[in-house]
Amino acid sequence: MKLYGSYTSPFVRHCRIALLQNGFDFDFVEADYAVSAEKSPTSKVPFFEDGDLTLTDSSSILKYVREKAGQNFLPDIQDYEMFCMANTLLDSAINLFLLENDGVTPDQVGYLARQKERVNSGLGELNRRFDPAEGIAKDSALRCVCFIDWALFRKRIDIGGCENLAGLLTVANEEREFVATAPPGR
Ligand SMILES: N[C@@H](CCC(=O)N[C@@H](CS)C(=O)NCC(=O)O)C(=O)O
């Protein structure tokens, strides 16, 4: 198995965690924009190969890894809902981050202001829905902490008033695979 990605991507991190949790032997191949444009039709990371199988999205990679390990991938509708919500916020936050790197900011573009508001309102809902006492065993909670940790690392959010999210992150930081995959220099 080969997983292509970067050490900072939260989508890639979730896949690395799932592979490590299940003890799979895999090669991690660092991929910059040029490599991902050559290898993946979406020009994004992660992408993944196992023999003839190629997967180009973290969700399909996770489904494959979980099922290969004999587990179900997000069978509960509420867990699936929260996983999707965390993905929506991640997509918005990453777009804002990449556009701001190119000098385009929410105060210049109305749509980006909506994206920023979406991240804030969604963060409040994640905080209401996740309970740190339940830990990060489910892929919805794991996706949530991959998002929060990335957004803190990139200084995109403030979770000062979000006690549940802060608690979930504390629990995550007690898990070996989560710690081992933290963005470098965080
Ligand atoms: N839906 C994709 C999203 C992946 C994604 O957005 N990856 C980012 C890195 S964190 C990326 O490759 N962005 C490159 C770009 O937007 O050009 C997944 O879940 O794998």
The ligand as an SDF file (V2000), in Angstrom:
LIG
                    3D

 20 19  0  0  0  0  0  0  0  0999 V2000
  -12.1780   15.6880   -0.4000 N   0  0  0  0  0  0  0  0  0  0  0  0
  -10.7450   15.5420   -0.3450 C   0  0  0  0  0  0  0  0  0  0  0  0
  -10.1040   16.8580    0.0710 C   0  0  0  0  0  0  0  0  0  0  0  0
   -8.5640   16.7940    0.0530 C   0  0  0  0  0  0  0  0  0  0  0  0
   -7.9260   18.1870    0.0990 C   0  0  0  0  0  0  0  0  0  0  0  0
   -8.5970   19.2140    0.0350 O   0  0  0  0  0  0  0  0  0  0  0  0
   -6.5930   18.1780    0.2050 N   0  0  0  0  0  0  0  0  0  0  0  0
   -5.8530   19.4230    0.2080 C   0  0  0  0  0  0  0  0  0  0  0  0
   -4.6820   19.3370    1.1770 C   0  0  0  0  0  0  0  0  0  0  0  0
   -5.2220   19.3870    2.8460 S   0  0  0  0  0  0  0  0  0  0  0  0
   -5.2440   19.6380   -1.1680 C   0  0  0  0  0  0  0  0  0  0  0  0
   -4.6660   18.7310   -1.7290 O   0  0  0  0  0  0  0  0  0  0  0  0
   -5.3630   20.8560   -1.7090 N   0  0  0  0  0  0  0  0  0  0  0  0
   -4.7070   21.2190   -2.9260 C   0  0  0  0  0  0  0  0  0  0  0  0
   -5.4680   22.2400   -3.7010 C   0  0  0  0  0  0  0  0  0  0  0  0
   -6.5740   22.6240   -3.2750 O   0  0  0  0  0  0  0  0  0  0  0  0
   -4.9530   22.6440   -4.7410 O   0  0  0  0  0  0  0  0  0  0  0  0
  -10.3780   14.4150    0.6110 C   0  0  0  0  0  0  0  0  0  0  0  0
  -11.1410   14.1570    1.5520 O   0  0  0  0  0  0  0  0  0  0  0  0
   -9.3500   13.7370    0.3840 O   0  0  0  0  0  0  0  0  0  0  0  0
  1  2  1  0
  2  3  1  0
  2 18  1  0
  3  4  1  0
  4  5  1  0
  5  6  2  0
  5  7  1  0
  7  8  1  0
  8  9  1  0
  8 11  1  0
  9 10  1  0
 11 12  2  0
 11 13  1  0
 13 14  1  0
 14 15  1  0
 15 16  2  0
 15 17  1  0
 18 19  2  0
 18 20  1  0
M  END
$$$$
